Amino acid sequence: MADTQRPIVLAAGGTGGHFFPAEALARELLARGEAVALVTDKRGQAFGDSLPEVTVHRIRSAAPGGNLLAKMNAAWQMGLGLLGANALMRHLKPAAVVGFGGYPSVPTVYAAAQGRVPVMLHEQNAVLGRANRMLAAAARRIAVAFPEVASVKEEHRPRLVRTGNPVRPAIAAQRDAAYAVPAPGDPVRILVMGGSQGARVFSEVIPEALGRLPAELRARIHLAQQCRPEDLEAARAAYAGMGLGRLELESFFRDVPDRLAACHLAVTRAGASTIAELTCIGRPAILVPYPHAMDDHQTANARQLAAAGAAWVMAQPDFTADALAARLTGLLESPDALTAAARAAHGWGMADAARRLADAVLDMIANPNHARTKEAAE
């Protein structure tokens, strides 16, 4: 066990994709008796509500981008953040710092490296993010979720350790939920999710695609689809009179773990958290990568899952009603393909990612000069 008088600091901010694994690691470390602190930006202040044992510290940060004035402001905010992070490191004297990507992690990781504090980075995607690229030279270990990660310099590859991407406890609890193969004539449950805000392209294309399926196939489909709030009425109108076996349209599903476990097929984006949840439970998916993701990392994520036989990738320009109808017809009329993909997804998933990540952090603290490669210990 690491010295509990010296906390393990987690640096995460920005989107939920950075916070979910940080929260999972915090829970695992707390369960082992470690002290944990979080350094974040203003968007991460609510983190402490779910984990009151974690001390939350806020520092300034900003993403470089936009016009010259915006870039100058970002540099100023980063400078202030670095000053604040340096002071915080001197105060906390952490045993280690774990950065989860995103520009809010940059000042804390830099300050830790300057103070010779052991640093680990966690990369959720199949492409090393820009913030993590900036910080890679400062890291003693780089924990990754995917077997192959692009944009990693060769001299940094010996520091890679595959831990997986931690998921919420409610998702991990569904790890052993059996995949119920749809028998001929039985209902087929399809779950459509487009990220935290839904995906308009799904609301536009999926109703038209389902309308082109044979009536007897439509009658078997039990569809649960997440839509943007402003798209709900249009989606209801598009599905009206279609003859689906069941239809649920919502702007937000509070029971995603249960719905994922119950579905036969998911249609989703290819963000890191989505991939981790699909593979933890083991559910086949049609993946439509968000085309404007930074460094096109969703396409890289999706391709690795497809290469493992766990999913089918449809680029958004190719995600047409005709193409989707053909894909769905083939899959729903050949349940063996769905079963094989579910099995492949389950085999690819790492439900114990939080344990692996915690093991890697504590091993780094105990052996700071020893780089572990490949996968974290079983």
C-alpha positions as CSV (number, residue, x, y, z in Angstrom):
1,M,0.0,0.0,0.0
2,A,1.2,3.5,-0.7
3,D,1.8,5.9,2.1
4,T,-1.7,7.0,3.0
5,Q,-0.4,10.3,4.4
6,R,0.5,11.2,0.8
7,P,-2.5,11.2,-1.5
8,I,-2.7,9.9,-5.0
9,V,-3.8,12.9,-7.1
10,L,-6.1,12.4,-10.1
11,A,-6.0,15.2,-12.7
12,A,-9.1,15.2,-14.9
13,G,-11.4,17.7,-16.4
14,G,-13.5,18.6,-19.4
15,T,-15.8,15.8,-20.6
16,G,-17.3,12.8,-18.9
17,G,-15.0,10.6,-20.9
18,H,-12.1,11.8,-18.7
19,F,-14.1,11.8,-15.5
20,F,-15.7,8.3,-15.6
21,P,-12.3,6.4,-15.4
22,A,-11.0,8.9,-12.8
23,E,-14.1,8.3,-10.7
24,A,-13.7,4.5,-11.0
25,L,-10.0,4.6,-10.1
26,A,-10.9,6.8,-7.1
27,R,-13.4,4.3,-5.8
28,E,-10.9,1.4,-6.2
29,L,-8.1,3.3,-4.4
30,L,-10.4,4.4,-1.6
31,A,-11.5,0.8,-1.2
32,R,-7.8,-0.1,-0.7
33,G,-7.4,2.5,2.0
34,E,-5.6,5.1,-0.1
35,A,-6.0,8.8,0.2
36,V,-7.3,10.4,-3.1
37,A,-7.5,14.0,-4.3
38,L,-8.8,15.4,-7.5
39,V,-7.5,18.4,-9.4
40,T,-9.9,19.6,-12.0
41,D,-11.4,22.7,-13.6
42,K,-14.8,24.3,-12.9
43,R,-16.6,21.5,-14.8
44,G,-15.4,18.9,-12.3
45,Q,-16.5,20.5,-9.1
46,A,-19.5,18.2,-8.9
47,F,-17.2,15.2,-8.7
48,G,-17.0,15.6,-4.9
49,D,-20.8,15.1,-4.6
50,S,-20.5,11.4,-5.6
51,L,-17.3,10.8,-3.7
52,P,-17.2,12.9,-0.5
53,E,-14.0,11.2,0.6
54,V,-12.1,12.8,-2.3
55,T,-10.7,16.2,-1.7
56,V,-11.4,18.4,-4.8
57,H,-9.1,21.2,-5.9
58,R,-9.8,23.5,-8.7
59,I,-7.2,25.1,-10.9
60,R,-7.3,27.2,-14.1
61,S,-6.9,25.8,-17.6
62,A,-8.0,26.3,-21.1
63,A,-7.7,24.6,-24.5
64,P,-5.5,26.4,-27.0
65,G,-7.5,27.2,-30.1
66,G,-9.6,29.9,-31.8
67,N,-8.3,33.3,-32.8
68,L,-5.1,35.0,-31.6
69,L,-6.9,36.5,-28.6
70,A,-8.3,33.2,-27.6
71,K,-4.9,31.6,-27.8
72,M,-3.3,34.3,-25.7
73,N,-6.1,33.9,-23.1
74,A,-5.5,30.1,-23.1
75,A,-1.8,30.6,-22.5
76,W,-2.5,33.0,-19.7
77,Q,-5.0,30.6,-18.1
78,M,-2.5,27.7,-18.4
79,G,0.2,29.9,-16.8
80,L,-2.0,30.6,-13.9
81,G,-3.0,27.0,-13.7
82,L,0.7,25.9,-13.6
83,L,1.4,28.4,-10.7
84,G,-1.6,27.0,-8.8
85,A,-0.6,23.4,-9.5
86,N,2.9,24.0,-8.3
87,A,1.7,25.4,-5.1
88,L,-0.8,22.5,-4.7
89,M,1.9,19.9,-5.3
90,R,4.1,21.5,-2.6
91,H,1.1,21.4,-0.2
92,L,-0.2,17.9,-0.9
93,K,3.2,16.2,-1.5
94,P,1.4,13.4,-3.4
95,A,2.7,9.9,-3.8
96,A,1.7,10.0,-7.5
97,V,-0.3,11.9,-10.0
98,V,-2.5,10.2,-12.6
99,G,-3.6,12.4,-15.6
100,F,-6.7,11.4,-17.6
101,G,-6.2,13.6,-20.6
102,G,-7.9,16.8,-21.5
103,Y,-6.2,20.2,-21.1
104,P,-7.3,20.6,-17.5
105,S,-4.9,17.8,-16.6
106,V,-1.9,19.6,-18.1
107,P,-0.9,22.0,-15.3
108,T,-1.1,19.4,-12.6
109,V,0.9,16.8,-14.6
110,Y,3.6,19.3,-15.5
111,A,3.9,20.5,-11.9
112,A,4.2,16.9,-10.7
113,A,6.9,16.1,-13.1
114,Q,8.8,19.3,-12.1
115,G,8.6,18.1,-8.5
116,R,9.8,14.6,-9.4
117,V,6.4,13.1,-8.4
118,P,5.7,9.8,-10.3
119,V,3.3,10.4,-13.1
120,M,1.0,8.0,-14.9
121,L,-1.2,9.0,-17.8
122,H,-4.4,7.2,-18.8
123,E,-5.5,7.2,-22.4
124,Q,-9.1,6.2,-23.1
125,N,-9.0,6.2,-26.9
126,A,-7.1,4.4,-29.7
127,V,-5.2,7.6,-30.5
128,L,-3.2,9.3,-27.9
129,G,-4.9,12.6,-27.2
130,R,-3.3,16.0,-27.7
131,A,-2.9,16.8,-24.0
132,N,-1.4,13.3,-23.3
133,R,0.9,13.8,-26.2
134,M,2.2,17.0,-24.6
135,L,2.7,15.2,-21.3
136,A,4.0,11.8,-22.5
137,A,7.6,12.6,-21.9
138,A,6.8,13.4,-18.3
139,A,5.1,10.1,-17.6
140,R,6.7,7.1,-16.1
141,R,3.8,4.9,-17.3
142,I,1.0,5.4,-19.9
143,A,-2.0,3.2,-19.2
144,V,-4.1,2.5,-22.3
145,A,-7.5,1.0,-23.1
146,F,-6.9,-0.3,-26.6
147,P,-4.3,-3.0,-27.7
148,E,-2.9,-0.5,-30.3
149,V,-2.6,3.2,-29.7
150,A,-1.6,5.6,-32.4
151,S,0.4,8.8,-32.1
152,V,2.7,7.4,-29.4
153,K,6.4,8.1,-30.0
154,E,8.6,5.0,-30.2
155,E,10.7,6.0,-27.2
156,H,7.5,6.2,-25.1
157,R,6.1,2.8,-26.1
158,P,8.0,0.8,-23.5
159,R,6.0,2.7,-20.9
160,L,2.6,1.5,-22.2
161,V,0.5,-0.8,-20.0
162,R,-2.9,-2.0,-21.0
163,T,-5.3,-1.6,-18.2
164,G,-8.6,-1.1,-20.1
165,N,-11.0,1.8,-19.5
166,P,-12.8,1.6,-16.2
167,V,-16.6,1.7,-16.3
168,R,-19.3,2.6,-13.8
169,P,-20.1,0.0,-11.1
170,A,-23.6,-0.4,-12.6
171,I,-22.1,-1.4,-15.9
172,A,-19.5,-3.7,-14.4
173,A,-22.3,-5.4,-12.4
174,Q,-23.8,-6.6,-15.8
175,R,-20.6,-8.3,-16.9
176,D,-22.1,-11.8,-16.5
177,A,-25.4,-11.0,-18.0
178,A,-25.9,-13.7,-20.7
179,Y,-26.5,-12.7,-24.3
180,A,-30.0,-14.0,-25.2
181,V,-29.9,-15.1,-28.8
182,P,-33.0,-14.0,-30.6
183,A,-34.8,-17.0,-32.0
184,P,-36.7,-16.9,-35.3
185,G,-39.9,-14.9,-34.9
186,D,-38.9,-13.6,-31.4
187,P,-38.5,-9.9,-30.6
188,V,-35.2,-8.3,-31.4
189,R,-34.2,-5.5,-29.0
190,I,-32.3,-2.7,-30.6
191,L,-30.8,0.1,-28.5
192,V,-29.8,3.4,-30.1
193,M,-27.6,5.9,-28.3
194,G,-25.8,8.9,-29.7
195,G,-23.7,10.1,-26.8
196,S,-24.8,12.4,-24.0
197,Q,-26.7,14.7,-26.4
198,G,-28.0,12.1,-28.8
199,A,-27.1,12.1,-32.5
200,R,-29.4,13.9,-35.0
201,V,-28.2,11.7,-37.8
202,F,-29.7,8.7,-36.0
203,S,-33.1,10.3,-35.7
204,E,-33.0,11.1,-39.4
205,V,-31.7,7.8,-40.9
206,I,-32.9,5.1,-38.6
207,P,-36.7,5.6,-39.0
208,E,-36.3,5.7,-42.8
209,A,-34.1,2.5,-42.7
210,L,-36.6,0.6,-40.5
211,G,-39.4,1.7,-42.8
212,R,-37.6,-0.2,-45.6
213,L,-37.5,-3.5,-43.8
214,P,-40.2,-6.2,-44.5
215,A,-43.3,-5.7,-42.3
216,E,-42.8,-9.1,-40.6
217,L,-39.3,-8.0,-39.6
218,R,-40.4,-4.6,-38.3
219,A,-43.0,-6.3,-36.1
220,R,-40.3,-8.1,-34.3
221,I,-38.2,-5.0,-33.5
222,H,-38.4,-3.5,-30.0
223,L,-36.6,-0.2,-30.4
224,A,-35.3,2.0,-27.6
225,Q,-33.7,5.2,-29.1
226,Q,-32.1,8.2,-27.4
227,C,-32.9,11.4,-29.3
228,R,-32.0,15.1,-28.8
229,P,-34.9,16.8,-27.0
230,E,-35.6,19.0,-30.0
231,D,-35.8,15.9,-32.3
232,L,-38.3,13.8,-30.2
233,E,-41.5,14.9,-31.9
234,A,-40.1,14.6,-35.4
235,A,-38.8,11.1,-34.5
236,R,-42.2,10.1,-33.1
237,A,-43.9,11.3,-36.3
238,A,-41.4,9.4,-38.5
239,Y,-42.1,6.1,-36.6
240,A,-45.9,6.6,-36.5
241,G,-47.7,3.7,-38.2
242,M,-44.5,1.8,-38.9
243,G,-45.7,-1.3,-37.1
244,L,-42.7,-1.8,-34.8
245,G,-43.2,-4.3,-32.0
246,R,-42.3,-1.7,-29.4
247,L,-41.0,1.9,-29.5
248,E,-39.4,3.9,-26.7
249,L,-38.0,7.4,-27.5
250,E,-36.4,9.4,-24.8
251,S,-33.9,12.2,-24.6
252,F,-32.0,10.5,-21.8
253,F,-32.0,6.9,-20.5
254,R,-31.4,6.6,-16.7
255,D,-31.2,2.8,-16.9
256,V,-28.5,2.3,-19.6
257,P,-26.8,-0.6,-17.9
258,D,-30.0,-2.6,-17.9
259,R,-30.9,-1.6,-21.4
260,L,-27.4,-2.6,-22.7
261,A,-27.7,-5.9,-21.0
262,A,-31.1,-6.6,-22.5
263,C,-30.4,-5.5,-26.1
264,H,-29.5,-7.8,-29.0
265,L,-27.9,-5.0,-31.0
266,A,-26.8,-1.5,-30.2
267,V,-26.4,1.4,-32.7
268,T,-24.0,4.0,-31.2
269,R,-21.2,6.4,-31.7
270,A,-17.7,5.1,-30.9
271,G,-16.5,7.1,-27.9
272,A,-14.2,5.5,-25.5
273,S,-16.8,5.2,-22.7
274,T,-19.3,3.6,-25.1
275,I,-16.8,1.1,-26.3
276,A,-15.8,0.2,-22.7
277,E,-19.5,-0.3,-21.7
278,L,-20.4,-2.4,-24.8
279,T,-17.4,-4.7,-24.4
280,C,-17.7,-5.0,-20.6
281,I,-21.2,-6.4,-21.0
282,G,-20.5,-8.0,-24.4
283,R,-23.0,-6.6,-26.8
284,P,-22.7,-6.4,-30.6
285,A,-22.9,-3.0,-32.2
286,I,-23.2,-1.0,-35.3
287,L,-20.7,1.9,-34.7
288,V,-21.1,5.2,-36.5
289,P,-18.0,7.3,-35.5
290,Y,-18.6,11.0,-34.8
291,P,-16.8,12.5,-37.9
292,H,-15.6,15.6,-36.1
293,A,-13.9,14.0,-33.1
294,M,-10.4,15.2,-32.4
295,D,-7.9,13.3,-34.5
296,D,-10.8,11.2,-35.8
297,H,-10.2,9.0,-32.7
298,Q,-13.7,7.5,-32.8
299,T,-12.9,5.9,-36.2
300,A,-9.8,4.4,-34.7
301,N,-11.7,3.1,-31.8
302,A,-14.4,1.6,-34.0
303,R,-11.9,-0.1,-36.3
304,Q,-10.2,-1.9,-33.5
305,L,-13.5,-3.3,-32.2
306,A,-14.5,-4.3,-35.7
307,A,-11.2,-6.0,-36.3
308,A,-11.9,-8.1,-33.2
309,G,-15.2,-9.2,-34.7
310,A,-17.2,-7.4,-32.1
311,A,-18.8,-4.7,-34.2
312,W,-19.6,-3.3,-37.7
313,V,-18.4,0.2,-38.7
314,M,-20.4,2.6,-40.8
315,A,-18.8,5.9,-41.5
316,Q,-21.3,8.7,-41.2
317,P,-21.3,9.6,-45.0
318,D,-22.1,5.9,-45.6
319,F,-24.8,5.7,-42.9
320,T,-27.7,5.9,-45.3
321,A,-31.2,4.4,-45.0
322,D,-30.5,1.9,-47.8
323,A,-27.1,0.8,-46.3
324,L,-28.5,0.5,-42.8
325,A,-31.6,-1.4,-43.9
326,A,-29.3,-3.9,-45.7
327,R,-27.1,-4.2,-42.7
328,L,-30.0,-4.7,-40.3
329,T,-31.7,-7.2,-42.6
330,G,-28.5,-9.3,-42.8
331,L,-27.9,-9.3,-39.1
332,L,-31.5,-9.9,-37.9
333,E,-31.9,-12.8,-40.3
334,S,-28.6,-14.3,-39.2
335,P,-28.5,-14.4,-35.4
336,D,-25.3,-16.4,-35.5
337,A,-23.5,-13.3,-36.6
338,L,-24.9,-11.4,-33.6
339,T,-23.9,-14.2,-31.2
340,A,-20.4,-14.3,-32.5
341,A,-20.0,-10.5,-32.2
342,A,-21.4,-10.6,-28.7
343,R,-18.9,-13.3,-27.7
344,A,-16.0,-11.3,-29.3
345,A,-17.1,-8.1,-27.6
346,H,-17.2,-9.8,-24.2
347,G,-13.8,-11.3,-24.8
348,W,-12.3,-8.0,-25.7
349,G,-13.8,-6.1,-22.7
350,M,-11.9,-5.6,-19.4
351,A,-14.4,-5.4,-16.7
352,D,-11.7,-5.2,-14.1
353,A,-10.0,-2.2,-15.6
354,A,-10.3,-0.2,-12.4
355,R,-8.4,-2.9,-10.5
356,R,-5.8,-3.1,-13.2
357,L,-5.3,0.6,-13.2
358,A,-5.0,0.8,-9.5
359,D,-2.5,-2.1,-9.5
360,A,-0.5,-0.2,-12.1
361,V,-0.5,3.0,-10.1
362,L,0.5,1.4,-6.9
363,D,3.2,-0.6,-8.7
364,M,4.6,2.6,-10.1
365,I,4.8,4.1,-6.6
366,A,6.5,1.0,-5.3
367,N,8.8,0.6,-8.3
368,P,9.1,4.1,-9.9
369,N,11.9,3.2,-12.3
370,H,10.4,-0.1,-13.5
371,A,8.2,0.2,-16.6
372,R,5.6,-2.6,-17.0
373,T,4.6,-3.3,-20.6
374,K,1.7,-5.0,-22.4
375,E,-1.2,-5.8,-20.1
376,A,-1.5,-5.2,-16.4
377,A,-1.0,-8.3,-14.3
378,E,-3.9,-10.7,-14.2
